[in-house]
Amino acid sequence: MKKILLLIAVMVASFLTANAQENLKWGVVAGMNVSKMSATGLDTKIGYHVGVRAELGLPQVANGLYLDAAALLSSKGAKTDMGDLGSQKINANYLEIPIHIGYKYAVNDNFSVFGSFGPYFGYGLFGKTKVEELDYDDDYELIKTSSKYDTFGNDGLKRFDCGLGFNIGVEIKKTYRVSLGYDFGLTETYKSKFDAGDENYEELDLGSGAKNRNLTISVAYMF
């Protein structure tokens, strides 16, 4: 990871100062997330992403090579159905910044294919986790109770997230893009607090081992 970030930093510093405006394109992007967490019992949840992106061509290195970055509002999370015990739905909205190195191959003047790979960094902004529990009342009647709490609260998810991702797709008329991607989270998402039982309240990162996973389908318009 450190080598990748160092390479990106060197390339950005070098090429932003050398004819960057000629090779820099901006655009808007939106799409669907199919997210989950890598823990047993958690299922996928449908979400979204929307934001802006920039692409810096790197012809000084190789024709077709580019540096790609974006700033996205990305809705992730997971859900689980516990059968007779109830259900849970985790909604987590991140500010997400992917930084990729990519290569684009022009099939003709109006159609290109591309692929990119690199790290992403996320910060949890807001979200609610909804829990529905099934139980029996005093008359042995089945009742359902619902509760909500902050996804990034004291006993919720860690705000910082990072990982690796890739995208493949097509570009039409050098303006319209359709892509498919996948992000592999590298940081454990869960945190919890533990009362040590003395005058000092100690926060321990217990870690559930759950990490974000996210399949993306995106469309973009490049100016």
C-alpha positions in Angstrom: 0.0 0.0 0.0 2.8 2.5 0.9 4.6 1.8 -2.4 1.3 2.4 -4.4 0.7 5.7 -2.5 4.3 6.9 -3.0 4.1 6.1 -6.8 0.8 8.1 -7.0 2.3 11.0 -5.1 5.3 11.2 -7.3 3.3 11.0 -10.5 0.8 13.6 -9.4 3.6 16.0 -8.4 5.4 15.5 -11.7 2.6 15.8 -14.2 0.3 18.4 -12.6 3.2 20.9 -13.2 3.8 19.8 -16.8 1.0 20.6 -19.2 -1.6 19.2 -16.8 -4.4 21.4 -18.1 -4.1 19.9 -21.6 -4.6 16.4 -20.3 -7.0 17.0 -17.4 -10.8 16.2 -17.8 -13.6 16.6 -15.2 -16.9 14.9 -15.0 -19.8 13.8 -12.8 -20.5 10.2 -11.8 -23.4 8.4 -10.3 -24.4 4.7 -9.8 -25.5 1.8 -7.7 -23.7 0.1 -4.9 -24.3 -3.6 -3.9 -22.5 -3.7 -0.6 -22.0 -6.1 2.3 -19.5 -6.9 5.0 -17.2 -9.9 5.1 -18.9 -11.5 8.2 -21.0 -14.6 8.4 -24.7 -13.9 8.4 -24.6 -10.5 6.7 -26.3 -10.1 3.3 -25.9 -7.5 0.6 -27.6 -4.1 0.6 -28.5 -1.9 -2.3 -27.1 1.7 -2.1 -25.8 4.5 -4.3 -22.8 6.7 -5.1 -22.7 10.2 -6.6 -20.0 12.7 -7.0 -17.3 14.3 -9.2 -14.3 12.8 -10.8 -11.1 13.9 -12.6 -8.9 12.2 -15.1 -5.3 13.2 -15.8 -3.8 11.7 -19.0 -0.2 10.6 -18.7 1.1 10.5 -22.3 4.6 11.4 -21.0 4.7 7.9 -19.6 2.6 5.9 -22.1 -0.2 6.6 -24.5 -3.5 5.6 -22.9 -2.2 5.7 -19.3 -4.1 8.0 -16.9 -4.5 8.9 -13.2 -8.1 8.9 -12.0 -9.6 10.3 -8.8 -13.0 11.0 -7.5 -14.9 12.5 -4.5 -18.1 10.5 -3.8 -20.9 10.3 -1.4 -21.2 6.5 -1.1 -24.0 4.6 0.6 -22.8 1.2 1.9 -23.7 -1.2 4.7 -25.3 -4.6 5.0 -28.4 -6.4 6.3 -29.3 -9.6 8.0 -32.4 -11.7 8.5 -32.3 -13.5 11.8 -35.5 -15.4 11.2 -37.6 -15.7 14.3 -35.2 -13.3 16.1 -35.8 -10.4 13.8 -33.6 -8.4 11.3 -31.0 -5.7 11.1 -30.2 -3.2 8.4 -26.9 -1.2 8.5 -26.9 2.1 6.6 -23.5 3.7 6.3 -22.8 6.8 4.2 -19.2 7.7 3.5 -17.2 10.4 1.8 -15.1 8.2 -0.4 -12.0 9.2 -2.4 -10.7 6.5 -4.9 -7.4 7.1 -6.6 -6.6 4.8 -9.5 -4.0 4.3 -12.2 -5.7 3.3 -15.4 -5.2 2.4 -19.0 -7.5 3.2 -21.9 -7.5 1.6 -25.3 -9.1 3.4 -28.2 -10.9 0.9 -30.5 -11.8 3.7 -32.8 -12.5 7.5 -32.5 -15.8 7.0 -30.8 -15.3 3.9 -28.6 -12.7 3.0 -26.0 -12.3 0.3 -23.3 -10.5 1.0 -20.0 -9.4 -0.5 -16.7 -8.1 1.0 -13.6 -6.8 -0.1 -10.2 -5.8 1.6 -6.9 -6.7 2.5 -3.3 -9.7 4.2 -1.9 -10.1 6.1 1.3 -13.4 6.7 3.1 -14.7 8.6 6.1 -18.1 7.8 7.7 -20.4 10.8 7.6 -23.8 9.6 8.8 -26.2 6.7 8.8 -28.8 4.8 10.9 -28.9 1.1 11.8 -32.4 -0.3 12.2 -33.0 -3.3 14.3 -36.3 -5.2 14.4 -36.8 -7.8 17.1 -39.5 -10.4 17.5 -40.7 -11.6 20.9 -43.7 -12.8 22.8 -45.7 -10.6 25.2 -47.3 -11.8 28.5 -50.2 -13.3 26.5 -47.8 -15.2 24.3 -48.7 -13.1 21.3 -45.9 -12.4 18.8 -44.9 -8.7 18.8 -42.3 -6.8 16.8 -40.2 -3.9 18.3 -38.1 -1.6 16.3 -35.1 0.6 17.3 -32.6 2.8 15.5 -29.2 4.0 16.5 -26.3 5.9 14.8 -24.3 3.7 12.6 -21.1 5.5 13.5 -22.0 5.9 17.2 -20.0 4.8 20.2 -20.9 1.1 19.7 -21.1 1.2 15.9 -18.8 1.3 12.9 -15.4 2.9 12.7 -15.5 6.1 10.6 -12.3 5.5 8.7 -12.2 3.0 5.9 -9.7 2.2 3.2 -9.1 -0.6 0.7 -8.3 -1.4 -2.9 -10.6 -1.4 -5.9 -10.7 -1.8 -9.6 -12.9 -0.6 -12.5 -13.5 -1.8 -16.1 -15.7 -0.2 -18.6 -16.3 1.5 -21.9 -16.2 5.2 -23.0 -18.3 6.5 -25.9 -17.4 9.6 -27.9 -14.8 10.5 -25.2 -17.7 11.8 -23.1 -20.0 9.0 -21.8 -18.7 6.2 -19.5 -20.2 3.0 -18.2 -18.2 1.0 -15.7 -18.3 -2.0 -13.4 -16.1 -2.0 -10.3 -15.4 -3.8 -7.0 -13.9 -2.5 -3.8 -12.2 -4.7 -1.2 -12.0 -3.0 2.3 -8.8 -3.6 4.2 -9.9 -2.2 7.6 -12.2 -3.8 10.1 -15.4 -1.9 10.3 -16.7 -2.7 13.8 -15.8 -1.1 17.1 -17.0 -1.6 20.6 -16.5 -0.3 24.1 -15.6 -2.4 27.1 -15.9 -1.4 30.7 -12.7 -2.5 32.4 -14.6 -2.5 35.7 -12.5 0.2 37.5 -12.5 4.0 37.6 -10.9 4.1 34.2 -13.3 3.5 31.3 -11.2 1.9 28.6 -12.2 1.7 24.9 -11.0 -1.4 23.3 -11.1 -2.2 19.6 -12.6 -5.7 19.7 -13.0 -6.0 15.9 -15.5 -8.4 14.4 -13.3 -9.1 11.4 -16.0 -7.6 9.1 -14.6 -5.5 6.2 -16.5 -3.6 3.6 -17.1 -5.2 0.2 -18.8 -3.2 -2.6 -19.8 -3.9 -6.2 -20.4 -0.7 -8.2 -22.2 0.0 -11.5 -21.5 3.6 -12.6 -22.3 6.0 -15.4 -20.3 9.2 -15.9 -20.3 12.3 -18.1 -17.0 13.9 -18.9 -16.8 17.5 -19.8 
